[in-house]
Amino acid sequence: MKVRIGKRPKGDLVDLIERISGEDPSLCYQCGNCTAGCPAAFAMDLPPHQVVRLLQIGQEDMLLSSRAMWVCVSCLQCYSRCPKGVDISKIMEALRQVTLRRGKDGIEVKGLPVDLLSQSPQQALVAGFRKLVS
Amino acid sequence: MEIPYYPGCTLNTVARDFDLSTRRSLKRLGIELKELSQWNCCGAVFPLTPDNVMGLSAPARVLNRAEKEGDKVTTLCSFCYNVLKRTDYRLKRDREGLEIINDFNEGDYRGKVRVLHILEVLKELVGFKEVKEKVSRPLKGVKVAPYYGCMLLRPAEEVGIDDHESPTIFEDFLASLGCDVVTYPKRIDCCGAHMAMGREDMVSEMSGRILLSAHEGGAEMVVTSCPLCLYNLERSEAPLMKREPGFKAMPVLYFSQLLGLALGEDGDGLFSGKNLYDPRPLLRDKGLL
C-alpha cells in the first residue's frame, strides 16, 4: 500500500471531507471506542475507527469504494463515546455527500419492495431517501 | 394550559394511536395540545453537513410557525424532536445561518422557541408526582421495558432529554404509572432506523439485539416514542423467534397508550388493533382491560 507522507494536495478527498463535515480526523488516536459501541459495525467492511484512520493517511480509493458509509445509521453512538469528540457520523455523512454529489446512490430505489412503501412510517422513507439517494 | 404541538407526518397516518392517546391523556392532566395552524415535514433527519444550511429550511419553517403561536413547541415523534431541537440549537448560535434561512424561507425566526419532547412536558410541566396522583388504574404487575433509541439522547449537549448513557426519565415515568419497570442494557442502542429501506437484514439484527436484551430482563412489552423504532422492533420479532427459540414475541407500543390506560381512558380508544402483536390480551390477563 502506497502512503503519501507530508503536505496533501489542496482539494483532495480529505480536504473535502474536512470542509463538508467540519471535523478534524487528525484528532483521533485510534482507541476504537467508536467501533466498540457502533451497533452497525457488524455490517461494515470498514469499521468506524478504520474509516478515520484511512482518512488520516489519505486513502481515497479505499474510503470511496467501502460500503461503510451506506451502512452507518447516524445514531451518534460513536460521537457520544469518543474521548476526543470526533463526530464520525458527520464524517460518514460527508463521505455519502461526496459520493451522492458524484451521482452514485447507496440503494437501488427500483428494487425496494412495494409493501415497504405502503406500510412503513413515512419518516423511514424520507430519512432513507435523504441519506441514500442523490 | 395550552401547548403548541407539532405532530409531524407519521403521527397523522401510521402512528395515529400515538397522537390520539397522547392528546387524550394530556387532556386528563390539564394540558391541551394545540396543533400548529400550519406545518410541514421536518425532514426526518438532521443534516450532518454543517457546510450546508439549506437542509435546515424545512424545520426552521416549523419553528418559525411555532414562534408565532407560543414560546414553546412540543412533539412526540423522536425523529421530529431531534430535528427540531438540533435545528433550533444551531440557529440560536449561528446568526449568519439564521439570516440565510430566514431570507430563503421569507421568514422571521428569532430563536425564541423552546422545543420540548412530550416526556419533558410530563416531567417538567406536569411532574411525575402529579401524574402518579392522577393515575386511577395503576398498571401493577406489567413488566415494561422502555426503549429510548438514539434520537432522544444524542447528541447529549444538543438534544439529550436525560443522561446519554444512563437515562432514567422513561423509567421514572413508567414507575409513576405503577408498572414494573425493566431496565436493560440495550435500551439506548439504535433499532436500525432508515435501514428499513432495503436492509431488513440489518434491522433484524439490530432490533433483535434490543428485543433479546429486554426479554432477558424479563420484559412482557416494550414501549417507545418513535413510530420507526416501533415498526423496526415489531418486524424483527418473527426472525428473532426463529434464531432464539427461547424468545417469545411481545407487544411493542407507544408509552402514551399506557399513560392513557393508567389515567382511566377507555381501552378501545387507545388500541386501534394496528399492532403486529396486540397488547390487549396481555392487558386483559392482568385485569387492566
Interface residues (C-beta under 8 A of the other chain):
Chain A: R19 I20 S21 G22 P39 A40 F42 A43 V71 V73 S74 C75 L76 Q77 Y79 S80 D87 S89 K90 M92 E93 A94 Q97 I107 E108 G111 L112 L116 Q119 S120 P121 Q122 Q123 A124 L125 V126 A127 G128 F129 R130 K131 L132
Chain B: G8 C9 T10 T13 V14 A15 C41 G43 A44 V45 P47 L48 T49 P50 D51 N52 C77 F79 C150 L153 R154 P155 A156 H164 E165 I188 D189 C190 G192 A193 H194 M195 A196 M197 G198 R199 M202 E205 M206 R209 P227 L228 Y231
